[in-house]
Amino acid sequence: MRIVIAGAHGKIARHLGRGLVERGDEVVGLVRNPDHVADLEADGVRPVVADLERIDAEDLAGSLSGVDAAVFSAGAGPGSGAARKDTVDRAASVLLADACQRAGVRRFLQVSSMGTRKPNPSDVDPVFGAYLDAKRAAEADLRARPLDWTILRPGRLTDDPPTGKVTLGPEVDRAEVTRADVAAVLIALLDEPASIGRELELVNGTTPIQDAVRQAVS
């Protein structure tokens, strides 16, 4: 497959890109910062410099020729304010979905967050609340589109080594999950047509990833 990753220099995305390349897929990585190009090339990913806060959908669609699937893994990141939570975590996902529709790319995986299924608690930190609002709005936009979408909501992310074992389902108890395991689940979801139209939460657990994906979509 030919797969495009938005936010390709992110911590989940680097694991994802390398995993896809290792199994023989062609990977296109969208990055904002030209300084990240060399890292993607070292991973075997073909970098495309595209600022998702500035480019329009028509121009972005031109970078999606021949793409079979898109993964939205971009995020404003730590230290960013509420405004960038909206322009990246929401608007950039909307932009990529627009570009995919223009380019005829139907398969779309969105990395979201646990906490979006319910309203924000009254005592939520304002910036984190803005992040959840942005993710919630991005999910709603994607659900309304005629795309073959899957929404994945990881729990608290860690940089620990991958375990290869997870708990995956429409609703799971909040816990941690390694970024490497998130990437491995994304790869498994790409291979599973029954995951289309599913919204799944993910934490580390006791079930091997392939089994967890099959059980979650059965």
NUVO-419702 format. One line per 3 residues: number of its first residue (from 0); their letters; for each residue y, x, z of N, C-alpha, C, O, CB. Coordinates in steps of 0.05 Angstrom, whole numbers, plus 5000, padded with zeros to 4 digits. Glycine has a CB too. Example, Ala and Ser with C-alpha at 12.3 -4.5 7.8 and 13.67 -1.06 7.14 Angstrom:
<rs>
0	as	4886,5264,5156,4910,5246,5156,4934,5264,5156,4934,5285,5169,4911,5226,5181 | 4955,5257,5142,4979,5273,5143,5001,5258,5157,5023,5268,5161,4988,5282,5114
</rs>
This chain:
<rs>
0	mri	4976,5017,5000,5000,5000,5000,5025,5017,5000,5025,5041,5008,5000,4981,5024 | 5047,5005,4991,5073,5018,4993,5089,5002,5014,5094,4978,5010,5088,5019,4965 | 5097,5016,5035,5109,5002,5058,5136,5014,5064,5139,5039,5064,5090,5003,5083
3	via	5156,4997,5069,5182,5006,5076,5186,5001,5106,5179,4980,5116,5205,4992,5060 | 5197,5021,5120,5203,5018,5149,5233,5021,5153,5245,5041,5145,5188,5040,5165 | 5245,5000,5165,5273,5002,5172,5276,5014,5200,5261,5006,5219,5287,4974,5171
6	gah	5294,5032,5203,5296,5047,5229,5274,5068,5231,5262,5071,5252,5294,5028,5252 | 5269,5082,5208,5245,5098,5205,5245,5123,5223,5224,5136,5226,5242,5106,5177 | 5268,5130,5235,5268,5154,5253,5265,5146,5282,5265,5163,5299,5294,5169,5249
9	gki	5262,5120,5287,5257,5111,5315,5230,5120,5325,5213,5129,5310,5260,5081,5317 | 5227,5117,5352,5203,5128,5364,5178,5113,5356,5157,5125,5352,5206,5128,5395 | 5179,5087,5355,5156,5072,5345,5152,5078,5315,5129,5082,5306,5160,5041,5349
12	arh	5174,5078,5300,5172,5081,5271,5161,5109,5263,5146,5110,5243,5199,5078,5259 | 5167,5130,5278,5155,5156,5271,5125,5155,5274,5111,5165,5256,5167,5178,5289 | 5115,5143,5295,5086,5140,5298,5075,5123,5275,5054,5130,5264,5079,5127,5326
15	lgr	5089,5102,5269,5079,5084,5248,5079,5098,5221,5059,5097,5206,5097,5059,5246 | 5100,5112,5214,5101,5126,5188,5079,5146,5185,5066,5148,5165,5128,5139,5185 | 5075,5162,5206,5054,5183,5205,5026,5170,5203,5009,5179,5188,5055,5201,5230
18	glv	5022,5148,5218,4996,5135,5217,4990,5123,5189,4968,5124,5180,4995,5113,5237 | 5010,5111,5177,5007,5100,5150,5001,5122,5129,4984,5119,5112,5031,5084,5142 | 5016,5143,5131,5013,5166,5112,4985,5178,5116,4972,5184,5096,5034,5188,5117
21	erg	4976,5181,5140,4950,5193,5145,4927,5177,5133,4906,5188,5125,4945,5196,5175 | 4931,5151,5130,4909,5134,5119,4913,5130,5089,4897,5116,5076,4908,5107,5133 | 4934,5142,5077,4937,5142,5048,4958,5123,5037,4960,5120,5013,4912,5136,5036
24	dev	4973,5110,5054,4994,5092,5044,5019,5109,5036,5023,5131,5045,5002,5072,5066 | 5034,5097,5018,5060,5108,5011,5082,5095,5028,5083,5071,5029,5067,5104,4980 | 5098,5111,5042,5117,5101,5061,5145,5109,5054,5151,5132,5048,5110,5111,5090
27	vgl	5162,5089,5053,5191,5093,5048,5205,5088,5075,5202,5067,5087,5202,5074,5025 | 5221,5107,5083,5235,5105,5109,5264,5102,5106,5278,5119,5095,5229,5128,5126 | 5276,5079,5115,5304,5075,5115,5317,5087,5140,5310,5079,5162,5311,5045,5112
30	vrn	5336,5105,5136,5350,5117,5158,5380,5117,5153,5389,5118,5130,5340,5146,5163 | 5396,5115,5174,5425,5116,5172,5436,5144,5171,5455,5150,5156,5438,5101,5195 | 5423,5162,5186,5434,5189,5190,5420,5209,5171,5396,5212,5172,5429,5198,5219
33	pdh	5435,5222,5153,5423,5241,5135,5409,5264,5149,5391,5277,5138,5443,5253,5116 | 5417,5270,5174,5404,5291,5189,5375,5285,5195,5360,5303,5203,5419,5296,5215 | 5366,5260,5192,5339,5253,5198,5320,5255,5174,5296,5251,5177,5338,5225,5209
36	vad	5331,5262,5152,5315,5263,5127,5293,5284,5129,5270,5278,5122,5333,5270,5103 | 5299,5307,5139,5279,5329,5141,5255,5321,5158,5232,5327,5152,5292,5355,5151 | 5261,5307,5181,5239,5298,5198,5220,5279,5184,5196,5282,5186,5250,5285,5223
39	lea	5231,5260,5169,5214,5242,5154,5198,5256,5133,5175,5250,5129,5231,5219,5142 | 5211,5274,5119,5196,5289,5098,5173,5304,5110,5152,5306,5098,5215,5308,5083 | 5178,5316,5134,5156,5330,5147,5133,5311,5155,5110,5320,5157,5167,5344,5173
42	dgv	5139,5286,5160,5119,5266,5166,5104,5256,5141,5084,5242,5143,5131,5243,5181 | 5114,5263,5117,5103,5253,5093,5115,5227,5084,5105,5214,5065,5073,5249,5096 | 5137,5219,5097,5151,5194,5090,5174,5200,5071,5188,5220,5074,5162,5180,5116
45	rpv	5177,5183,5051,5199,5186,5032,5225,5174,5044,5226,5149,5046,5193,5174,5004 | 5244,5190,5051,5268,5179,5063,5288,5167,5043,5292,5178,5021,5282,5201,5079 | 5301,5146,5052,5323,5134,5037,5346,5130,5057,5342,5116,5076,5314,5106,5023
48	vad	5368,5142,5051,5391,5139,5069,5405,5113,5062,5415,5109,5040,5411,5163,5066 | 5405,5095,5082,5416,5068,5078,5426,5058,5105,5410,5054,5123,5396,5048,5066 | 5452,5055,5108,5463,5046,5133,5462,5015,5133,5477,5002,5118,5493,5056,5136
51	ler	5444,5004,5149,5439,4975,5149,5463,4959,5161,5463,4935,5160,5414,4969,5164 | 5482,4973,5172,5507,4959,5181,5528,4959,5159,5549,4947,5163,5517,4973,5206 | 5523,4972,5137,5543,4974,5116,5533,4966,5088,5549,4954,5072,5554,5002,5114
54	ida	5508,4971,5082,5498,4965,5055,5495,4935,5052,5492,4920,5072,5471,4979,5050 | 5496,4925,5027,5491,4896,5022,5462,4892,5013,5448,4911,5005,5511,4885,5002 | 5454,4867,5013,5426,4861,5007,5418,4868,4979,5395,4877,4974,5421,4831,5012
57	edl	5436,4865,4960,5430,4871,4932,5424,4901,4929,5405,4909,4916,5452,4862,4914 | 5441,4918,4941,5437,4947,4939,5411,4955,4953,5396,4971,4943,5461,4962,4951 | 5407,4943,4976,5382,4950,4991,5358,4942,4976,5338,4956,4976,5383,4937,5019
60	ags	5359,4919,4962,5336,4910,4947,5328,4930,4925,5305,4932,4918,5342,4883,4934 | 5348,4945,4916,5342,4965,4896,5324,4987,4906,5312,5002,4890,5367,4977,4885 | 5323,4991,4932,5305,5011,4944,5277,5001,4950,5261,5016,4961,5318,5022,4970
63	lsg	5272,4976,4944,5247,4963,4952,5229,4958,4928,5210,4943,4930,5252,4937,4965 | 5234,4971,4906,5218,4967,4882,5189,4976,4887,5184,4998,4896,5229,4983,4858 | 5170,4958,4881,5142,4964,4885,5132,4963,4913,5109,4970,4919,5136,4990,4874
66	vda	5148,4955,4932,5140,4954,4960,5122,4930,4965,5128,4908,4955,5165,4953,4978 | 5101,4934,4980,5082,4913,4987,5088,4899,5014,5082,4876,5018,5054,4924,4987 | 5101,4914,5032,5106,4903,5059,5130,4918,5071,5135,4941,5065,5081,4905,5077
69	avf	5144,4904,5089,5167,4915,5103,5162,4912,5133,5152,4892,5142,5194,4901,5094 | 5171,4933,5147,5170,4932,5177,5198,4937,5187,5210,4958,5182,5149,4953,5188 | 5208,4918,5202,5234,4921,5214,5230,4933,5242,5221,4919,5260,5250,4894,5215
72	sag	5238,4958,5246,5235,4972,5271,5261,4985,5280,5261,5003,5296,5213,4992,5270 | 5283,4975,5269,5309,4987,5275,5320,4975,5301,5312,4953,5309,5330,4982,5252 | 5337,4990,5314,5350,4980,5339,5375,4996,5345,5377,5020,5337,5330,4981,5362
75	agp	5393,4984,5358,5418,4998,5365,5413,5020,5385,5428,5040,5385,5439,4978,5376 | 5393,5017,5402,5385,5039,5419,5401,5039,5445,5421,5025,5449,5388,5064,5405 | 5392,5057,5464,5405,5059,5490,5434,5069,5487,5440,5084,5469,5389,5078,5508
78	gsg	5451,5059,5504,5479,5068,5504,5496,5052,5485,5521,5055,5486,5480,5096,5496 | 5485,5035,5468,5501,5018,5450,5510,4993,5465,5496,4983,5483,5485,5011,5424 | 5533,4982,5457,5543,4958,5469,5533,4933,5457,5517,4933,5438,5573,4959,5468
81	aar	5543,4911,5467,5534,4885,5458,5539,4880,5428,5523,4868,5415,5547,4863,5474 | 5562,4890,5418,5568,4886,5390,5547,4898,5372,5540,4885,5352,5596,4897,5384 | 5538,4922,5378,5518,4934,5360,5490,4922,5364,5474,4924,5346,5517,4964,5365
84	kdt	5485,4910,5387,5460,4896,5389,5459,4874,5367,5438,4869,5355,5457,4883,5417 | 5482,4861,5363,5482,4840,5342,5481,4852,5314,5466,4842,5297,5508,4823,5345 | 5497,4873,5308,5498,4883,5281,5473,4897,5273,5467,4899,5249,5521,4901,5278
87	vdr	5457,4908,5292,5432,4922,5285,5408,4904,5291,5393,4898,5272,5430,4948,5300 | 5405,4896,5316,5380,4882,5323,5378,4854,5310,5356,4845,5306,5379,4879,5353 | 5400,4842,5304,5399,4816,5290,5406,4820,5260,5389,4814,5243,5418,4797,5303
90	aas	5431,4828,5255,5441,4827,5227,5425,4846,5209,5422,4839,5185,5470,4835,5227 | 5416,4869,5218,5401,4887,5201,5374,4875,5194,5364,4879,5172,5397,4914,5214 | 5362,4860,5212,5337,4847,5206,5341,4825,5185,5326,4822,5166,5324,4835,5231
93	vll	5363,4810,5188,5370,4789,5168,5375,4802,5141,5366,4792,5120,5395,4774,5177 | 5389,4825,5141,5394,4839,5116,5369,4848,5102,5365,4844,5078,5412,4863,5121 | 5350,4860,5118,5325,4869,5105,5309,4846,5095,5298,4847,5073,5309,4885,5126
96	ada	5309,4823,5109,5295,4800,5099,5307,4789,5074,5293,4781,5055,5294,4778,5121 | 5334,4789,5073,5348,4781,5048,5340,4799,5025,5333,4789,5003,5378,4782,5052 | 5340,4825,5030,5333,4844,5009,5304,4841,5000,5298,4843,4976,5338,4873,5019
99	cqr	5286,4836,5019,5258,4832,5012,5255,4807,4994,5240,4808,4974,5241,4828,5037 | 5269,4786,5000,5267,4762,4983,5278,4768,4955,5266,4758,4935,5282,4739,4995 | 5299,4783,4953,5310,4790,4927,5291,4808,4911,5289,4805,4887,5337,4804,4930
102	agv	5277,4825,4925,5259,4844,4912,5230,4834,4909,5213,4847,4897,5258,4870,4927 | 5225,4810,4919,5198,4798,4917,5178,4810,4936,5154,4810,4930,5188,4802,4889 | 5187,4821,4958,5170,4832,4979,5164,4809,4999,5182,4801,5014,5183,4857,4994
105	rrf	5140,4800,5001,5134,4777,5018,5125,4784,5046,5132,4770,5065,5112,4760,5005 | 5111,4806,5049,5100,4813,5076,5122,4826,5093,5134,4845,5084,5075,4832,5074 | 5126,4816,5117,5148,4825,5134,5139,4825,5163,5132,4804,5174,5174,4808,5130
108	lqv	5138,4849,5175,5132,4851,5204,5158,4858,5219,5172,4876,5211,5110,4872,5209 | 5163,4843,5240,5187,4847,5256,5180,4856,5284,5164,4842,5297,5205,4821,5257 | 5190,4879,5292,5187,4888,5319,5209,4876,5336,5232,4882,5333,5187,4919,5321
111	ssm	5202,4858,5354,5221,4844,5371,5218,4853,5400,5215,4877,5404,5217,4813,5369 | 5218,4835,5419,5217,4843,5447,5206,4820,5464,5212,4797,5458,5244,4852,5458 | 5190,4826,5484,5184,4806,5504,5210,4797,5517,5229,4812,5520,5163,4817,5525
114	gtr	5210,4771,5524,5234,4760,5537,5250,4741,5519,5269,4729,5527,5252,4782,5545 | 5241,4739,5493,5256,4723,5474,5246,4694,5474,5260,4676,5463,5254,4734,5447 | 5223,4688,5486,5213,4661,5484,5228,4642,5502,5227,4618,5498,5183,4661,5491
117	kpn	5241,4653,5523,5255,4636,5542,5285,4644,5543,5292,4666,5535,5242,4639,5570 | 5302,4626,5553,5330,4633,5556,5333,4657,5576,5316,4661,5593,5346,4609,5567 | 5354,4671,5572,5359,4694,5590,5364,4684,5619,5377,4664,5623,5384,4710,5580
120	psd	5354,4699,5639,5360,4692,5666,5389,4695,5672,5403,4710,5659,5343,4709,5686 | 5399,4681,5692,5427,4680,5698,5438,4707,5707,5461,4714,5704,5433,4660,5719 | 5420,4724,5719,5429,4750,5729,5423,4773,5710,5424,4796,5718,5415,4755,5756
123	vdp	5418,4767,5685,5411,4788,5666,5435,4806,5661,5458,4797,5660,5401,4776,5639 | 5430,4832,5658,5452,4850,5650,5464,4841,5624,5449,4835,5605,5441,4880,5648 | 5490,4841,5621,5503,4830,5597,5494,4843,5571,5490,4830,5551,5533,4831,5600
126	vfg	5492,4869,5572,5484,4883,5547,5455,4877,5540,5448,4873,5517,5489,4914,5550 | 5438,4878,5561,5410,4871,5555,5407,4842,5547,5390,4835,5530,5392,4876,5581 | 5424,4825,5558,5424,4797,5549,5432,4795,5520,5421,4779,5505,5443,4781,5566
129	ayl	5452,4811,5512,5460,4811,5484,5438,4820,5466,5434,4811,5443,5485,4828,5480 | 5422,4840,5475,5399,4850,5460,5379,4828,5456,5369,4824,5434,5387,4874,5475 | 5372,4814,5478,5353,4792,5476,5363,4770,5458,5348,4758,5442,5346,4781,5503
132	dak	5389,4764,5460,5401,4743,5442,5398,4752,5413,5392,4735,5396,5430,4739,5449 | 5403,4777,5407,5401,4787,5380,5373,4785,5369,5368,4777,5347,5411,4816,5378 | 5354,4794,5386,5326,4792,5378,5317,4763,5374,5302,4757,5355,5308,4806,5399
135	raa	5326,4746,5392,5319,4717,5390,5329,4705,5364,5316,4690,5350,5330,4702,5414 | 5354,4712,5357,5366,4702,5332,5352,4713,5308,5349,4699,5288,5396,4708,5331 | 5345,4739,5309,5330,4751,5286,5304,4738,5282,5295,4733,5259,5327,4781,5291
138	ead	5290,4732,5304,5264,4717,5301,5268,4690,5288,5253,4682,5270,5251,4714,5329 | 5289,4675,5297,5294,4649,5287,5300,4650,5257,5291,4633,5241,5317,4635,5301 | 5315,4669,5249,5321,4673,5220,5296,4678,5204,5292,4666,5183,5341,4696,5216
141	lra	5279,4695,5214,5255,4702,5200,5236,4679,5198,5224,4674,5177,5241,4726,5213 | 5233,4663,5219,5215,4640,5219,5223,4620,5197,5206,4605,5187,5214,4627,5246 | 5249,4619,5191,5258,4599,5172,5255,4608,5143,5261,4593,5124,5287,4593,5177
144	rpl	5245,4632,5138,5244,4643,5111,5216,4639,5099,5196,4638,5114,5251,4672,5111 | 5214,4637,5072,5189,4635,5059,5176,4662,5055,5169,4670,5032,5192,4621,5032 | 5173,4677,5077,5160,4703,5076,5134,4702,5092,5130,4684,5108,5179,4725,5088
147	dwt	5117,4721,5087,5092,4724,5102,5097,4741,5127,5090,4765,5127,5068,4736,5084 | 5109,4729,5147,5120,4744,5169,5101,4744,5193,5084,4727,5196,5147,4733,5178 | 5104,4766,5208,5091,4768,5235,5112,4779,5254,5126,4799,5247,5065,4786,5234
150	ilr	5114,4768,5277,5133,4777,5298,5117,4789,5320,5099,4776,5332,5151,4754,5308 | 5123,4814,5327,5109,4828,5349,5129,4834,5371,5150,4846,5366,5096,4855,5338 | 5122,4826,5395,5140,4829,5418,5127,4848,5439,5111,4839,5456,5146,4801,5432
153	pgr	5133,4874,5438,5121,4892,5457,5134,4889,5485,5156,4878,5487,5125,4921,5448 | 5120,4898,5505,5130,4899,5532,5147,4924,5536,5158,4934,5517,5108,4898,5552 | 5149,4933,5560,5165,4957,5567,5153,4981,5553,5129,4988,5557,5166,4962,5597
156	ltd	5169,4995,5537,5159,5016,5520,5158,5043,5535,5177,5049,5550,5176,5019,5495 | 5137,5058,5531,5135,5085,5542,5128,5105,5521,5118,5097,5499,5114,5085,5565 | 5132,5130,5527,5124,5152,5509,5098,5165,5518,5092,5187,5509,5147,5172,5508
159	dpp	5082,5151,5534,5057,5162,5542,5038,5164,5519,5042,5152,5498,5044,5144,5564 | 5017,5180,5521,4997,5182,5499,4984,5155,5493,4982,5139,5511,4975,5203,5506 | 4976,5151,5469,4964,5125,5462,4938,5121,5477,4923,5140,5482,4959,5124,5432
162	tgk	4932,5096,5484,4907,5090,5497,4887,5078,5478,4862,5079,5483,4912,5071,5520 | 4897,5066,5456,4879,5052,5438,4869,5025,5448,4853,5012,5435,4855,5069,5432 | 4879,5017,5471,4870,4991,5483,4894,4975,5492,4913,4986,5504,4851,4996,5507
165	vtl	4894,4949,5485,4917,4932,5490,4909,4904,5498,4885,4897,5497,4934,4931,5464 | 4929,4889,5507,4926,4860,5510,4946,4848,5490,4970,4854,5491,4932,4851,5539 | 4937,4830,5473,4953,4820,5451,4949,4790,5449,4926,4781,5449,4947,4833,5424
168	gpe	4970,4774,5448,4967,4745,5446,4994,4731,5445,5015,4744,5447,4951,4734,5469 | 4994,4705,5441,5019,4690,5440,5036,4693,5465,5060,4692,5464,5013,4661,5434 | 5022,4696,5488,5036,4699,5513,5019,4716,5532,4997,4709,5538,5043,4671,5527
171	vdr	5030,4739,5540,5016,4757,5559,5034,4764,5582,5059,4762,5579,5005,4782,5544 | 5023,4773,5604,5039,4782,5626,5054,4807,5619,5044,4825,5605,5021,4787,5651 | 5079,4808,5629,5096,4831,5622,5085,4856,5635,5078,4857,5659,5125,4826,5632
174	aev	5084,4878,5619,5074,4903,5629,5084,4925,5609,5099,4919,5590,5043,4904,5632 | 5074,4949,5612,5082,4971,5595,5063,4972,5570,5041,4962,5571,5082,4997,5610 | 5073,4986,5549,5057,4992,5526,5068,5017,5513,5093,5021,5512,5056,4968,5505
177	tra	5051,5035,5505,5060,5060,5493,5070,5054,5465,5060,5036,5451,5038,5081,5492 | 5090,5069,5457,5101,5066,5430,5080,5072,5409,5079,5059,5387,5125,5084,5426 | 5063,5092,5415,5041,5098,5396,5022,5075,5392,5012,5070,5370,5026,5123,5405
180	dva	5016,5061,5414,4998,5038,5411,5012,5015,5396,4999,5000,5382,4989,5028,5439 | 5038,5011,5400,5052,4991,5384,5049,4997,5355,5044,4979,5339,5083,4990,5392 | 5053,5022,5347,5050,5030,5319,5022,5024,5309,5019,5014,5286,5057,5059,5315
183	avl	5002,5030,5324,4975,5025,5316,4969,4996,5312,4955,4988,5294,4955,5037,5336 | 4981,4979,5330,4978,4950,5327,4992,4940,5302,4981,4923,5288,4989,4935,5352 | 5015,4951,5296,5029,4943,5271,5012,4949,5247,5010,4933,5228,5056,4958,5269
186	ial	4999,4972,5246,4982,4979,5224,4959,4959,5222,4952,4950,5200,4971,5008,5227 | 4947,4952,5244,4925,4933,5244,4934,4905,5235,4919,4891,5221,4912,4931,5272 | 4958,4898,5243,4969,4872,5234,4974,4871,5204,4970,4850,5192,4994,4865,5250
189	lde	4983,4894,5193,4988,4895,5164,4962,4889,5149,4963,4878,5127,4999,4922,5157 | 4940,4897,5161,4914,4894,5147,4901,4866,5152,4880,4861,5141,4895,4915,5156 | 4914,4850,5169,4901,4825,5177,4917,4801,5167,4937,4793,5178,4899,4823,5208
192	pas	4908,4789,5144,4923,4766,5133,4926,4743,5153,4945,4728,5151,4908,4756,5109 | 4907,4740,5171,4908,4718,5190,4931,4721,5211,4937,4703,5226,4882,4715,5205 | 4944,4744,5211,4967,4748,5229,4993,4737,5217,5013,4736,5231,4971,4778,5235
195	igr	4992,4728,5192,5016,4717,5180,5024,4691,5194,5007,4674,5200,5012,4711,5149 | 5049,4688,5201,5059,4665,5215,5054,4666,5245,5058,4645,5258,5047,4641,5203 | 5046,4689,5255,5039,4691,5284,5062,4705,5299,5075,4723,5288,5013,4706,5288
198	ele	5066,4697,5324,5084,4710,5342,5068,4720,5366,5056,4704,5380,5107,4690,5352 | 5067,4746,5369,5048,4758,5388,5062,4777,5407,5080,4792,5400,5026,4773,5373 | 5053,4775,5433,5063,4794,5453,5043,4816,5458,5018,4811,5455,5070,4779,5480
201	lvn	5053,4839,5466,5035,4863,5467,5041,4880,5491,5064,4887,5496,5038,4880,5441 | 5020,4887,5506,5021,4906,5528,4996,4923,5527,4977,4915,5513,5026,4893,5556 | 4995,4944,5541,4969,4959,5543,4950,4943,5560,4957,4928,5578,4974,4987,5556
204	gtt	4924,4946,5553,4903,4931,5567,4876,4944,5565,4875,4969,5567,4902,4903,5555 | 4856,4928,5561,4828,4939,5561,4813,4934,5535,4790,4943,5532,4813,4927,5584 | 4826,4921,5516,4812,4914,5491,4819,4933,5468,4843,4937,5464,4818,4885,5483
207	piq	4800,4945,5455,4807,4962,5432,4824,4947,5412,4822,4923,5408,4781,4972,5418 | 4842,4962,5399,4863,4950,5383,4852,4931,5361,4861,4909,5358,4881,4971,5370 | 4833,4941,5346,4822,4924,5324,4810,4898,5335,4814,4877,5323,4801,4940,5308
210	dav	4796,4900,5357,4784,4876,5369,4806,4858,5380,4804,4833,5377,4765,4883,5392 | 4827,4869,5392,4849,4853,5402,4863,4838,5380,4870,4814,5384,4869,4871,5417 | 4867,4851,5357,4880,4837,5335,4863,4814,5325,4873,4792,5320,4887,4857,5312
213	rqa	4837,4820,5321,4819,4798,5311,4819,4775,5330,4819,4751,5322,4791,4809,5307 | 4818,4780,5356,4817,4758,5376,4843,4743,5376,4843,4719,5380,4811,4769,5403 | 4866,4757,5373,4892,4744,5375,4897,4725,5353,4912,4706,5356,4914,4765,5376
216	vs	4885,4730,5329,4891,4713,5306,4868,4695,5299,4870,4680,5279,4898,4731,5282 | 4848,4695,5314,4824,4678,5308,4829,4649,5316,4812,4632,5313,4799,4689,5322
</rs>
